[in-house]
Each structure stands twice: as C-alpha cells, then as structure tokens.
C-alpha cells in the first residue's frame, strides 16, 4: 500500500472522528442545559473517573496511555463547553 493510500484512510477516519466529536458535543450541550436547570455543577469527578476507567479497560496496553490522553482532553473540552453554556 502507498503512503497516499494510508493518508486517504486517515482522512476518512478523521472525517468520522469529527462527525462523532460534533455529535458528542451536542449531547454535552444537552447535559449542560440539564445541569443548569437542576443546579448541578459542571464537574462530575466520579463520572469522569468512570469514563477513564472504561477507556483503560477497553484499550490495548500499547495505546492505553494515548487513549487516556485523548479522553482527558475530550473531557476537558466538554467541561469548558458546558461552562460556557451555563455561564454564557
């Protein structure tokens, strides 16, 4: 397989990742509205810990530290977005 073929595969995967990220952020927006309506804090450390534990359990050992970095970043972005919605 050529380098261009690999890059095309990555481009296709990136498109799907972006679609899923957008979908996830829409649900995060709905969560923020729920939290705002019910006076709940943005940060739910227990939930975030559960998410990261699931990532750790489901990820191959070789990629686990990278997956945890990815999800830590996703959770930070989601919190920031929710804070903007609640405080904005």
C-alpha angles and dihedrals in degrees: 000000000000129000089246090056091052090048091050089053090050090049090053092048090047090054090053092045090053091049091050092045090053090049091048092050091051090056088046088055090054090049089052091052090050091049091048092050092048098039094244123154120251094233116073101175093183092055092047090050090052091051092050092046090053091050090050092049095047099043126086112250092244092059100030098100090049093048090050090052090050094050093043087057093046090051091049091050091048092051091049091049092048091049090052091051095046096043098032 
